[in-house]
Amino acid sequence: MEYKIAVVKGDGIGPDIVDQAILVLDKIGEKYGHKFNYTEVLAGGAALDAVGVPLPEETVKVCKDSDAVFLGAVGGPKWDVLPGNIRPEKALLGLRSELGLFANIRPAMMYKELADACPLKPEILGEEGLDLVVVRELTGGVYFGDRGTNQTENGLEAYDTMAYSEGEIRRIAKVAFDIAMKRDKKLTSVDKANILDTSRLWRKVVEEVAKDYPEVELNHLYVDNTAMQLVINPKQFDVILTENMFGDILSDEASMITGSIGMLPSASLGSSKLGMYEPIHGSAPDIAGMDKANPIATIISAAMMLRYSFDLEKEAESVEKAVEAVLAEGYRTGDIMSKGKKLVGTKEIGQKICEAIN
């Protein structure tokens, strides 16, 4: 089989980590008889520097014509002085909107080999460690609402609007319940229904959807309590369903519990097989090109692409097992390094994972 992949290497460490993931994909193709055809396109700061906009029309066109989009990272201090409407991050929002990607799947799993990198006490996680999934709504809420800045008698006043429709909530809730059905059948819906009208509607619609999934245990938590519970008792969670901004924050918190934000992948999905796959971390320009970045989150994102967009479950598992094997052998990048382990760079750990696939 042949698959078309639009590749957005992006900014900072983006090219470093994407290159390693592509090597892993090519190894999978070689082993299982697939061919992955890559088309590299610009987005984010790299696109701003080259053509003056964060998301060129050609990039959108190529992405829509592909079977999947694979992305490294965008943004960096270099472009922080730009107005909000042309910042690199607008490329991500634009791609999600143009491709109809409303569901962001962010698994947070603690590899037993990285237990010593977890900032929580061992007795909190226990032997089971951490294995949860954050399902984040991706194209609504405050990130996509009306915004602006006005001059008032008290000086400048800025506003950002959070809005959700029943349809937006219903479709993301179904995604989360479907995932829960394949796991431990336990779903926590996170909102701020004691304060926000959007959250009260969110809770109402989620409860309606829950009627179609009687096997799934549903409970509700306020977002501030969820942030606390992730630190006190993260084992209580299986699937967390929440809106855009809450999910952005909570998934980053969950990532640090696993030991490093460099370990967490993500998939952004819509109603078709076309999805966008990326690590959840930023562009880390301070270590770009220095062979220091951890490519594992990007490599696991590639495994998610194999699973969700290409229906290649066996191949996805092969990548994930290779990552586990390399960690078990003691190889570590700097962000997950601990005493007695073997410190390696971006390229070497990528090569080790390729070797483990064989």
Secondary structure as the mmCIF struct_conf table of DSSP 4:
data_model
#
loop_
_struct_conf.conf_type_id
_struct_conf.id
_struct_conf.beg_label_comp_id
_struct_conf.beg_label_asym_id
_struct_conf.beg_label_seq_id
_struct_conf.end_label_comp_id
_struct_conf.end_label_asym_id
_struct_conf.end_label_seq_id
STRN STRN1 GLU A 2 GLY A 10
BEND BEND1 ASP A 11 ASP A 11
TURN_TY1_P TURN_TY1_P1 GLY A 12 ILE A 13
HELX_RH_AL_P HELX_RH_AL_P1 GLY A 14 TYR A 32
TURN_TY1_P TURN_TY1_P2 GLY A 33 GLY A 33
STRN STRN2 LYS A 35 GLU A 40
TURN_TY1_P TURN_TY1_P3 GLY A 44 GLY A 44
HELX_RH_AL_P HELX_RH_AL_P2 GLY A 45 VAL A 51
BEND BEND2 GLY A 52 LEU A 55
HELX_RH_AL_P HELX_RH_AL_P3 GLU A 57 LYS A 64
TURN_TY1_P TURN_TY1_P4 ASP A 65 ASP A 65
BEND BEND3 SER A 66 ASP A 67
STRN STRN3 ALA A 68 ALA A 73
HELX_RH_3T_P HELX_RH_3T_P1 PRO A 77 TRP A 79
TURN_TY1_P TURN_TY1_P5 ASP A 80 VAL A 81
BEND BEND4 LEU A 82 LEU A 82
HELX_RH_3T_P HELX_RH_3T_P2 GLY A 84 ILE A 86
BEND BEND5 ARG A 87 ARG A 87
TURN_TY1_P TURN_TY1_P6 PRO A 88 PRO A 88
HELX_RH_AL_P HELX_RH_AL_P4 GLU A 89 GLU A 98
TURN_TY1_P TURN_TY1_P7 LEU A 99 GLY A 100
STRN STRN4 ALA A 103 MET A 109
HELX_RH_3T_P HELX_RH_3T_P3 LYS A 112 ALA A 117
BEND BEND6 PRO A 119 LEU A 120
HELX_RH_AL_P HELX_RH_AL_P5 PRO A 122 LEU A 125
TURN_TY1_P TURN_TY1_P8 GLY A 126 GLU A 128
STRN STRN5 ASP A 131 GLU A 137
BEND BEND7 THR A 139 GLY A 140
HELX_RH_3T_P HELX_RH_3T_P4 GLY A 141 TYR A 143
TURN_TY1_P TURN_TY1_P9 PHE A 144 PHE A 144
BEND BEND8 GLY A 145 GLY A 145
STRN STRN6 ARG A 147 THR A 152
TURN_TY1_P TURN_TY1_P10 GLU A 153 ASN A 154
STRN STRN7 GLY A 155 ASP A 160
HELX_RH_AL_P HELX_RH_AL_P6 GLU A 166 MET A 181
TURN_TY1_P TURN_TY1_P11 LYS A 182 ASP A 184
BEND BEND9 LYS A 185 LYS A 185
STRN STRN8 LYS A 186 ASP A 191
TURN_TY1_P TURN_TY1_P12 ALA A 193 ILE A 195
HELX_RH_AL_P HELX_RH_AL_P7 ASP A 197 ALA A 210
TURN_TY1_P TURN_TY1_P13 LYS A 211 ASP A 212
TURN_TY1_P TURN_TY1_P14 PRO A 214 GLU A 215
BEND BEND10 VAL A 216 VAL A 216
STRN STRN9 GLU A 217 TYR A 222
HELX_RH_AL_P HELX_RH_AL_P8 VAL A 223 ILE A 232
HELX_RH_3T_P HELX_RH_3T_P5 PRO A 234 GLN A 236
BEND BEND11 ASP A 238 ASP A 238
STRN STRN10 VAL A 239 THR A 242
HELX_RH_AL_P HELX_RH_AL_P9 ASN A 244 ILE A 257
TURN_TY1_P TURN_TY1_P15 THR A 258 GLY A 259
HELX_RH_3T_P HELX_RH_3T_P6 ILE A 261 MET A 263
STRN STRN11 PRO A 265 LEU A 269
BEND BEND12 SER A 271 LYS A 273
STRN STRN12 GLY A 275 PRO A 279
BEND BEND13 ILE A 280 HIS A 281
HELX_RH_3T_P HELX_RH_3T_P7 PRO A 285 ILE A 287
TURN_TY1_P TURN_TY1_P16 ALA A 288 ASP A 291
HELX_RH_AL_P HELX_RH_AL_P10 ILE A 296 TYR A 308
TURN_TY1_P TURN_TY1_P17 SER A 309 PHE A 310
HELX_RH_AL_P HELX_RH_AL_P11 GLU A 313 ALA A 328
TURN_TY1_P TURN_TY1_P18 GLU A 329 GLY A 330
STRN STRN13 TYR A 331 ARG A 332
HELX_RH_3T_P HELX_RH_3T_P8 GLY A 334 ILE A 336
TURN_TY1_P TURN_TY1_P19 LYS A 339 GLY A 340
BEND BEND14 LYS A 341 LYS A 341
STRN STRN14 LYS A 342 LEU A 343
HELX_RH_AL_P HELX_RH_AL_P12 THR A 346 ILE A 357
#
